[in-house]
Amino acid sequence: MTDVQWLKKNPQIPQIIGVAMLAWALVPANPYGYYILLRIVLCGIFVFLAIKAHELKQVGWVWVLAITAIVYNPIVRVHLNRDIWSVVNVATIGLLIATVFVLREKTT
């Protein structure tokens, strides 16, 4: 089974990875390198989800997901304090959970 086939059978895997990493990011003892990794992974997940939303013609979700990818991008970083990032991370967990339901392929 190729990677693409595996992902099609388990379409919520990117969201699960993102939620797990964001939940772990709420632990204050994480090293700085973890947050760099978090940005790289989340940016990739949100770009992937924005493309998926575009394929499903969910234009509003394309914008939301693209903006979220920009917030988490590792190159031009958004600088916030730890407390604000915690709130953003919790909101992002909710966003990822919502995409599990919104970005489902229609089966007819």
GROMACS elastic network, one bead per residue, 0.5 to 0.9 nm:
[ bonds ]
;  ai    aj funct       b0    kb
    1     4     6  0.81974   500
    1     5     6  0.61197   500
    1     6     6  0.64618   500
    2     5     6  0.52595   500
    2     6     6  0.62332   500
    2     7     6  0.86809   500
    3     6     6  0.50711   500
    3     7     6  0.61652   500
    3     8     6  0.86163   500
    4     7     6  0.51138   500
    4     8     6  0.61596   500
    4     9     6  0.87042   500
    5     8     6  0.50635   500
    5     9     6  0.63035   500
    5    10     6  0.86510   500
    6     9     6  0.52279   500
    6    10     6  0.62455   500
    6    11     6  0.83697   500
    7    11     6  0.53202   500
    7    12     6  0.81212   500
    7    13     6  0.72327   500
    7    14     6  0.87670   500
    8    11     6  0.52512   500
    8    12     6  0.89719   500
    9    12     6  0.89977   500
   10    13     6  0.58978   500
   11    14     6  0.73539   500
   11    15     6  0.84991   500
   11   100     6  0.81685   500
   11   104     6  0.82165   500
   12    15     6  0.53832   500
   12    16     6  0.62932   500
   12    17     6  0.88029   500
   12    99     6  0.86555   500
   12   100     6  0.59722   500
   13    16     6  0.50484   500
   13    17     6  0.61824   500
   13    18     6  0.85646   500
   14    17     6  0.51829   500
   14    18     6  0.61417   500
   14    19     6  0.86338   500
   14    42     6  0.89629   500
   14    45     6  0.60789   500
   14    46     6  0.89260   500
   14    48     6  0.86339   500
   14    49     6  0.84619   500
   14    96     6  0.88733   500
   15    19     6  0.60233   500
   15    20     6  0.84871   500
   15    45     6  0.75475   500
   15    49     6  0.89152   500
   15    93     6  0.86016   500
   15    96     6  0.54873   500
   15    97     6  0.68936   500
   15    99     6  0.77443   500
   15   100     6  0.70467   500
   16    19     6  0.51689   500
   16    20     6  0.61006   500
   16    21     6  0.85576   500
   16    96     6  0.81086   500
   16    97     6  0.82976   500
   17    20     6  0.52190   500
   17    21     6  0.61425   500
   17    22     6  0.85456   500
   17    41     6  0.88212   500
   17    42     6  0.89273   500
   17    45     6  0.88665   500
   18    21     6  0.51990   500
   18    22     6  0.60234   500
   18    23     6  0.84761   500
   18    38     6  0.83614   500
   18    41     6  0.76029   500
   18    42     6  0.62455   500
   18    45     6  0.73330   500
   18    92     6  0.88419   500
   18    93     6  0.75476   500
   18    96     6  0.73180   500
   19    22     6  0.51266   500
   19    23     6  0.60098   500
   19    24     6  0.85376   500
   19    92     6  0.80685   500
   19    93     6  0.53157   500
   19    94     6  0.85304   500
   19    96     6  0.68339   500
   19    97     6  0.78123   500
   20    23     6  0.51630   500
   20    24     6  0.62027   500
   20    25     6  0.85974   500
   20    93     6  0.86922   500
   21    24     6  0.50832   500
   21    25     6  0.61189   500
   21    26     6  0.89683   500
   21    38     6  0.67250   500
   21    41     6  0.88547   500
   21    42     6  0.86736   500
   22    26     6  0.67501   500
   22    38     6  0.75608   500
   22    42     6  0.88322   500
   22    86     6  0.89149   500
   22    89     6  0.58997   500
   22    90     6  0.74361   500
   22    92     6  0.78857   500
   22    93     6  0.67398   500
   23    26     6  0.54872   500
   23    27     6  0.77021   500
   23    89     6  0.77486   500
   23    90     6  0.76557   500
   23    93     6  0.77293   500
   24    27     6  0.56770   500
   24    30     6  0.82908   500
   25    28     6  0.73028   500
   25    29     6  0.89433   500
   25    30     6  0.69753   500
   25    34     6  0.77951   500
   25    35     6  0.71809   500
   25    38     6  0.79480   500
   25    86     6  0.79604   500
   25    89     6  0.78603   500
   26    29     6  0.88643   500
   26    30     6  0.85292   500
   26    85     6  0.88500   500
   26    86     6  0.61222   500
   26    89     6  0.77361   500
   26    90     6  0.84387   500
   27    30     6  0.62447   500
   28    31     6  0.86195   500
   28    82     6  0.85306   500
   30    33     6  0.81218   500
   30    34     6  0.63938   500
   30    35     6  0.78928   500
   31    34     6  0.56034   500
   31    35     6  0.74177   500
   32    35     6  0.54488   500
   32    36     6  0.67534   500
   32    37     6  0.89943   500
   33    36     6  0.50701   500
   33    37     6  0.62892   500
   33    38     6  0.85195   500
   34    37     6  0.50728   500
   34    38     6  0.60218   500
   34    39     6  0.86727   500
   35    39     6  0.61837   500
   35    40     6  0.86695   500
   36    39     6  0.51866   500
   36    40     6  0.64195   500
   36    41     6  0.87762   500
   36    74     6  0.66602   500
   37    40     6  0.51394   500
   37    41     6  0.61563   500
   37    42     6  0.84585   500
   37    74     6  0.84672   500
   38    41     6  0.52647   500
   38    42     6  0.59019   500
   38    43     6  0.82930   500
   38    72     6  0.81322   500
   38    74     6  0.88081   500
   39    42     6  0.52381   500
   39    43     6  0.58330   500
   39    44     6  0.84411   500
   39    69     6  0.87951   500
   39    71     6  0.86997   500
   39    73     6  0.57456   500
   39    74     6  0.53654   500
   39    77     6  0.89152   500
   40    43     6  0.53527   500
   40    44     6  0.63266   500
   40    45     6  0.87333   500
   40    72     6  0.74494   500
   40    73     6  0.65153   500
   40    74     6  0.56971   500
   40    75     6  0.89904   500
   41    44     6  0.52232   500
   41    45     6  0.61806   500
   41    46     6  0.87015   500
   41    72     6  0.88176   500
   42    46     6  0.60294   500
   42    47     6  0.84477   500
   42    68     6  0.87439   500
   42    69     6  0.70007   500
   42    72     6  0.63584   500
   42    73     6  0.78328   500
   43    46     6  0.52444   500
   43    47     6  0.61586   500
   43    48     6  0.85733   500
   43    66     6  0.89022   500
   43    68     6  0.76542   500
   43    70     6  0.70897   500
   43    71     6  0.80547   500
   43    72     6  0.53585   500
   43    73     6  0.52044   500
   43    74     6  0.75666   500
   44    47     6  0.51610   500
   44    48     6  0.61150   500
   44    49     6  0.85770   500
   44    69     6  0.73413   500
   44    73     6  0.84429   500
   45    48     6  0.50823   500
   45    49     6  0.61144   500
   45    50     6  0.85584   500
   45    69     6  0.78622   500
   46    50     6  0.59348   500
   46    51     6  0.84881   500
   46    65     6  0.55262   500
   46    66     6  0.65726   500
   46    67     6  0.87277   500
   46    68     6  0.66533   500
   46    69     6  0.50354   500
   46    70     6  0.88104   500
   46    72     6  0.87681   500
   46    96     6  0.89526   500
   47    50     6  0.50580   500
   47    51     6  0.62551   500
   47    52     6  0.86183   500
   47    65     6  0.70500   500
   47    66     6  0.62987   500
   47    68     6  0.87501   500
   47    69     6  0.60301   500
   48    51     6  0.52304   500
   48    52     6  0.62717   500
   48    53     6  0.87100   500
   48    65     6  0.89918   500
   49    53     6  0.60422   500
   49    54     6  0.84968   500
   49    61     6  0.88520   500
   49    62     6  0.78883   500
   49    65     6  0.67270   500
   49    66     6  0.85334   500
   49    99     6  0.81013   500
   49   103     6  0.81025   500
   50    54     6  0.61403   500
   50    55     6  0.86408   500
   50    58     6  0.89624   500
   50    61     6  0.70017   500
   50    63     6  0.75105   500
   50    64     6  0.80619   500
   50    65     6  0.51994   500
   50    66     6  0.58743   500
   50    69     6  0.86295   500
   51    55     6  0.62538   500
   51    56     6  0.86811   500
   51    62     6  0.71772   500
   51    65     6  0.89854   500
   51    66     6  0.89106   500
   52    55     6  0.50596   500
   52    56     6  0.63153   500
   52    57     6  0.86378   500
   52    58     6  0.87028   500
   52    62     6  0.82686   500
   52   103     6  0.72675   500
   53    56     6  0.50044   500
   53    57     6  0.61083   500
   53    58     6  0.50614   500
   53    59     6  0.70039   500
   53    60     6  0.86133   500
   53    61     6  0.61327   500
   53    62     6  0.54721   500
   53    65     6  0.84259   500
   53   102     6  0.86978   500
   53   103     6  0.62507   500
   54    58     6  0.57870   500
   54    59     6  0.62743   500
   54    61     6  0.80542   500
   54    62     6  0.58800   500
   55    58     6  0.76842   500
   56    59     6  0.84921   500
   56   103     6  0.72965   500
   56   104     6  0.85534   500
   56   105     6  0.74648   500
   56   106     6  0.88493   500
   57    60     6  0.88547   500
   57    61     6  0.88938   500
   57    62     6  0.84675   500
   58    61     6  0.54321   500
   58    62     6  0.63119   500
   58   102     6  0.87451   500
   58   103     6  0.81342   500
   59    62     6  0.50006   500
   59    63     6  0.65924   500
   59    64     6  0.88914   500
   60    63     6  0.53668   500
   60    64     6  0.64442   500
   60    65     6  0.87312   500
   61    65     6  0.59133   500
   61    66     6  0.82598   500
   61    99     6  0.86020   500
   61   102     6  0.86413   500
   61   103     6  0.87831   500
   62    65     6  0.53078   500
   62    66     6  0.59379   500
   62    67     6  0.85105   500
   63    66     6  0.51210   500
   63    67     6  0.60624   500
   63    68     6  0.84912   500
   64    67     6  0.53174   500
   64    68     6  0.62186   500
   64    69     6  0.87027   500
   65    69     6  0.61454   500
   65    70     6  0.86661   500
   65    95     6  0.88252   500
   66    70     6  0.63279   500
   66    71     6  0.87606   500
   67    70     6  0.50027   500
   67    71     6  0.63086   500
   67    72     6  0.88165   500
   68    72     6  0.63627   500
   68    73     6  0.85050   500
   68    92     6  0.81979   500
   69    72     6  0.52551   500
   69    73     6  0.58611   500
   70    73     6  0.50502   500
   70    74     6  0.87187   500
   70    76     6  0.82920   500
   70    77     6  0.85141   500
   70    78     6  0.86358   500
   71    74     6  0.87838   500
   71    76     6  0.87606   500
   71    77     6  0.72952   500
   71    78     6  0.61420   500
   72    76     6  0.89238   500
   72    77     6  0.71888   500
   72    78     6  0.74299   500
   73    76     6  0.64214   500
   73    77     6  0.62556   500
   73    78     6  0.81595   500
   74    77     6  0.57452   500
   74    78     6  0.88231   500
   79    85     6  0.89162   500
   80    83     6  0.81364   500
   80    84     6  0.61429   500
   80    85     6  0.61387   500
   81    84     6  0.55362   500
   81    85     6  0.62312   500
   81    86     6  0.87164   500
   82    85     6  0.50625   500
   82    86     6  0.61262   500
   82    87     6  0.88304   500
   83    86     6  0.51353   500
   83    87     6  0.66090   500
   83    88     6  0.88234   500
   84    87     6  0.51731   500
   84    88     6  0.62250   500
   84    89     6  0.85492   500
   85    89     6  0.58935   500
   85    90     6  0.85185   500
   86    89     6  0.50396   500
   86    90     6  0.62316   500
   86    91     6  0.86305   500
   87    90     6  0.51889   500
   87    91     6  0.62137   500
   87    92     6  0.85295   500
   88    91     6  0.50956   500
   88    92     6  0.60369   500
   88    93     6  0.86459   500
   89    93     6  0.62272   500
   89    94     6  0.87890   500
   90    93     6  0.50632   500
   90    94     6  0.65853   500
   90    95     6  0.87944   500
   91    94     6  0.51278   500
   91    95     6  0.63129   500
   91    96     6  0.87841   500
   92    96     6  0.61192   500
   92    97     6  0.85275   500
   93    96     6  0.51742   500
   93    97     6  0.62606   500
   93    98     6  0.86563   500
   94    97     6  0.51248   500
   94    98     6  0.61782   500
   94    99     6  0.87427   500
   95    98     6  0.50650   500
   95    99     6  0.63352   500
   95   100     6  0.89877   500
   96    99     6  0.51517   500
   96   100     6  0.67209   500
   97   100     6  0.53914   500
   97   101     6  0.73514   500
   98   101     6  0.55736   500
   98   102     6  0.62004   500
   98   103     6  0.84677   500
   99   103     6  0.54003   500
   99   104     6  0.80484   500
  100   103     6  0.59526   500
  100   104     6  0.66914   500
  101   104     6  0.58442   500
  102   105     6  0.88938   500
  103   106     6  0.89865   500
  104   107     6  0.88265   500
